Amino acid sequence: MVQCRLPNLKSSAAENTYYFTPEQLREVSQVSAKVLKELGPDIQWIQSYVTGDKIYCIYNASNEELVRRHAKEAGIPADKVSKVSAIIDSVTAE
């Protein structure tokens, strides 16, 4: 999982809120997809979660270096890369 901040973030100081425009999200997705295609099958973008001023991206990748390379080549600042060790959900509680 990668935690990142995107440049050119839109903000509303009056409401102290942050958001990404649909155009920004489309653009970063297109750039990311292009870089992933160039990097080959050892890395796959699963999905991303947008929260305030950050985006959390989930990948299947053969190693952390490949995830960092993707972020660098896509121009996405990877603030933190964490390996997911387990997945839990409501079924886990049963």
C-alpha positions as CSV (number, residue, x, y, z in Angstrom):
1,M,0.0,0.0,0.0
2,V,1.3,3.4,-0.9
3,Q,0.4,6.7,0.8
4,C,0.9,9.7,-1.4
5,R,0.1,13.4,-1.8
6,L,-0.5,14.8,-5.3
7,P,0.7,18.2,-6.4
8,N,-1.8,20.9,-7.4
9,L,-4.3,19.9,-4.8
10,K,-7.4,22.0,-4.8
11,S,-8.4,23.4,-1.5
12,S,-11.0,25.5,0.2
13,A,-9.4,27.5,3.0
14,A,-12.8,28.7,4.2
15,E,-14.0,25.1,4.9
16,N,-10.4,23.8,5.6
17,T,-11.1,20.9,3.2
18,Y,-9.1,19.4,0.4
19,Y,-10.3,17.6,-2.7
20,F,-9.2,16.4,-6.0
21,T,-11.1,17.4,-9.1
22,P,-12.4,14.6,-11.4
23,E,-9.9,15.9,-14.0
24,Q,-7.0,15.5,-11.6
25,L,-8.0,12.0,-10.7
26,R,-8.4,11.1,-14.4
27,E,-5.1,12.5,-15.3
28,V,-3.1,10.8,-12.5
29,S,-4.9,7.5,-13.4
30,Q,-3.9,7.8,-17.0
31,V,-0.3,8.5,-16.2
32,S,-0.2,5.7,-13.7
33,A,-1.7,3.2,-16.2
34,K,0.9,4.2,-18.8
35,V,3.8,3.7,-16.5
36,L,2.4,0.4,-15.2
37,K,2.1,-0.8,-18.8
38,E,5.8,0.1,-19.4
39,L,6.9,-1.7,-16.2
40,G,5.3,-5.0,-17.2
41,P,3.4,-7.7,-15.4
42,D,5.3,-7.7,-12.1
43,I,3.2,-4.8,-10.8
44,Q,-0.6,-4.4,-10.8
45,W,-2.6,-1.4,-9.5
46,I,-5.6,-2.8,-7.7
47,Q,-7.4,0.4,-6.6
48,S,-6.9,3.7,-4.7
49,Y,-8.7,5.4,-1.8
50,V,-9.0,9.2,-1.8
51,T,-9.1,10.8,1.7
52,G,-8.8,14.5,2.1
53,D,-5.3,15.5,0.9
54,K,-3.9,12.0,0.4
55,I,-4.4,9.0,-1.8
56,Y,-3.8,5.4,-0.6
57,C,-3.0,3.0,-3.5
58,I,-3.1,-0.7,-3.3
59,Y,-0.8,-2.7,-5.6
60,N,0.2,-6.3,-6.2
61,A,3.9,-6.2,-6.9
62,S,6.9,-8.5,-6.8
63,N,8.9,-6.0,-4.6
64,E,8.8,-2.6,-3.0
65,E,11.4,-1.2,-5.3
66,L,9.0,-1.7,-8.3
67,V,6.3,0.2,-6.4
68,R,8.7,3.1,-5.7
69,R,9.9,3.1,-9.3
70,H,6.3,3.3,-10.5
71,A,5.6,6.3,-8.2
72,K,8.8,8.1,-9.3
73,E,8.2,7.6,-13.0
74,A,4.5,8.6,-12.7
75,G,5.5,11.7,-10.8
76,I,3.5,10.6,-7.7
77,P,5.3,11.4,-4.4
78,A,5.3,8.1,-2.5
79,D,5.4,9.3,1.1
80,K,5.2,5.8,2.6
81,V,5.2,2.3,1.2
82,S,3.9,-0.5,3.5
83,K,3.6,-4.2,2.9
84,V,0.1,-5.5,3.8
85,S,0.6,-8.5,6.0
86,A,-3.1,-9.4,6.5
87,I,-6.6,-8.4,5.2
88,I,-9.5,-8.5,7.6
89,D,-13.2,-7.7,7.1
90,S,-16.5,-8.4,8.7
91,V,-16.2,-12.1,7.9
92,T,-13.0,-12.3,10.0
93,A,-15.2,-11.6,13.1
94,E,-17.4,-14.6,12.5
